[in-house]
Amino acid sequence: MLTARSDRVKSVDLHPPSPGWWSACTCVCFQSCVQAIVKTFELCDLPVRVAKFVARKHWLIAGADDMQIRVFNYNTLERVYMFEAHSDYIRCIAVHPTQPFILTSSDDMLVKLWDWDRKWVCSQVFEGHTHYVMQIVINPKDNNQFASASLDRTIKVWQLGSKTPNFTLEGHEKGLYTGTQDKSEGSKHD
């Protein structure tokens, strides 16, 4: 169990090769086939908003309200890396399915691309939203493209390496909290 001082679940993620391992942000790592909690440790004093498994590295990556990204080996519970990723609350983490990258979004209105093979350097910053960026989703059919959903009532579609969005979807009457990802058979996931 990955715990933080919060009374609400903020995020859930499925461990891809081992369906049934979940991470939820208050946070709990749970194996459904045996109906048991399998890991427990405290992350920080502030709410953890998102946690994602990176199965190929045996990592759990978490983002919290202290603006830090924490990377843990989920087998040993050892902290692999920790760094300040944003200047406000971290809302979402998306793990690239083939490259050594994660994308993070925040209440600072930015999306950032981080490269773990280069000691977690920020490779790119995506600017353009005018309110909190609540979710980012990598396109399963084109891994160099992703979408960001914001409380500014837009979805922006971006290309890795480009400073401006490919296009912006407007017209929502309220801010956007979430998107979705294709989990159908044949899609690539980490």
C-alpha positions in Angstrom: 0.0 0.0 0.0 1.3 3.4 -1.0 -0.2 5.8 1.5 -0.7 9.5 1.8 -2.7 11.6 4.2 -5.9 11.9 2.1 -9.4 10.6 2.6 -10.2 10.3 -1.1 -9.0 8.0 -3.9 -7.4 10.2 -6.5 -6.1 7.7 -9.0 -6.2 4.0 -10.0 -3.8 2.1 -12.3 -3.6 -1.5 -13.5 -0.2 -3.3 -13.5 -0.2 -4.5 -17.1 1.5 -8.0 -17.0 -0.2 -8.9 -13.7 -3.9 -7.8 -13.9 -5.1 -7.3 -10.4 -2.3 -5.2 -9.0 -3.7 -1.8 -8.5 -2.4 1.5 -7.3 -4.9 3.9 -5.9 -4.0 7.2 -4.4 -4.6 7.2 -0.9 -2.8 4.7 -2.2 -3.2 0.9 -2.2 -1.4 -1.8 -4.1 -3.8 -4.7 -4.1 -3.7 -8.1 -5.8 -7.3 -9.1 -6.7 -6.7 -12.8 -7.3 -5.8 -13.3 -3.7 -7.9 -10.3 -2.4 -4.9 -9.0 -0.4 -2.9 -5.8 0.0 0.6 -6.6 -1.3 2.7 -3.5 -0.6 2.6 -0.7 2.0 4.6 2.4 2.5 4.0 6.1 3.1 4.9 8.5 0.3 4.5 12.0 1.7 2.4 14.1 4.0 0.4 15.7 1.2 -2.2 14.0 -1.2 -0.9 11.8 -3.9 -2.9 12.6 -7.0 -1.5 10.0 -9.5 0.5 6.8 -9.5 1.5 4.8 -12.6 3.2 1.4 -13.0 6.1 1.0 -15.4 6.2 -2.7 -15.7 9.3 -2.9 -17.9 11.4 -1.1 -15.2 9.5 -2.6 -12.1 8.6 1.0 -11.1 5.7 2.8 -9.5 5.9 6.5 -10.4 3.8 8.9 -8.2 3.0 12.6 -8.4 1.8 14.5 -5.3 0.7 17.9 -4.1 4.3 18.7 -3.1 5.1 19.0 -6.9 7.5 16.1 -6.7 7.7 13.0 -8.9 8.8 9.9 -7.0 10.0 6.7 -8.6 10.0 3.5 -6.6 11.0 0.0 -7.3 7.7 -1.8 -6.5 9.4 -5.0 -5.6 11.9 -3.6 -3.0 10.1 -0.3 -2.2 13.4 1.4 -2.7 13.1 5.0 -4.0 14.9 5.1 -7.3 14.6 8.9 -8.0 12.8 12.0 -6.8 12.6 15.4 -8.4 10.5 18.6 -8.5 8.5 18.4 -11.7 6.1 21.3 -11.6 5.4 24.5 -9.7 1.9 23.4 -8.7 0.0 20.2 -8.0 0.7 17.3 -10.3 -2.5 16.0 -11.8 -1.5 13.2 -14.3 1.3 11.0 -15.5 1.3 9.2 -18.8 4.0 6.5 -19.5 5.2 6.2 -23.0 4.7 2.6 -24.2 8.1 2.2 -26.0 10.4 5.2 -25.2 12.0 6.0 -21.8 9.6 8.9 -21.3 6.8 10.1 -19.0 4.5 13.0 -19.6 3.3 15.0 -16.5 0.5 17.6 -16.2 -0.1 20.1 -13.5 -2.1 22.9 -12.1 0.7 25.1 -13.4 -1.0 24.7 -16.8 1.9 22.9 -18.3 2.6 19.4 -19.7 6.2 18.2 -19.4 8.2 15.4 -21.1 10.7 13.6 -18.9 13.5 11.2 -20.1 14.5 8.7 -17.5 17.5 7.5 -19.6 18.9 11.0 -19.3 18.6 11.2 -15.5 15.1 12.5 -15.7 15.9 15.6 -17.7 12.9 17.7 -18.9 13.1 17.2 -22.6 10.2 19.4 -23.6 7.5 21.7 -22.1 4.1 22.0 -23.8 2.5 25.4 -23.2 -0.9 26.6 -24.3 -3.6 25.8 -21.7 -5.0 28.6 -19.7 -6.2 26.5 -16.7 -5.2 23.3 -14.9 -4.2 20.4 -17.1 -6.1 17.5 -15.6 -5.2 14.6 -17.9 -2.9 13.5 -20.7 -3.3 10.4 -22.9 -0.8 9.0 -25.4 -2.4 8.0 -28.7 -2.1 4.2 -28.9 -2.0 4.3 -32.7 0.7 7.0 -32.9 3.0 7.0 -29.8 4.5 10.4 -30.8 1.1 12.1 -30.3 -0.9 12.8 -27.1 -3.9 14.8 -26.0 -4.2 17.0 -22.9 -7.5 17.9 -21.2 -7.9 21.1 -19.2 -10.3 23.0 -17.1 -9.9 25.7 -19.7 -12.6 23.7 -21.6 -10.2 22.5 -24.3 -8.5 19.3 -25.5 -5.2 20.0 -27.2 -3.6 17.3 -29.4 0.2 17.5 -29.5 3.1 15.9 -31.3 6.3 15.1 -29.4 9.0 17.5 -30.6 6.5 20.3 -31.6 6.1 23.5 -29.6 2.5 24.1 -30.7 -0.5 21.8 -30.6 -1.6 20.1 -33.8 -5.1 21.3 -33.1 -7.4 22.3 -30.2 -10.9 21.0 -29.6 -13.1 23.7 -28.2 -16.8 24.1 -27.4 -17.1 22.3 -24.1 -19.3 24.2 -21.6 -17.3 23.2 -18.5 -13.7 22.2 -17.7 -12.5 18.8 -18.7 -11.3 16.4 -16.0 -10.6 13.2 -17.9 -9.9 11.5 -21.1 -9.6 7.9 -22.1 -7.1 5.4 -23.5 -7.7 2.6 -25.9 -7.2 -0.6 -23.8 -8.6 -2.9 -26.5 -6.8 -6.1 -27.6 -3.9 -5.4 -29.9 -3.1 -1.9 -28.4 0.4 -1.3 -26.9 0.6 -0.5 -23.3 3.3 -0.3 -20.6 
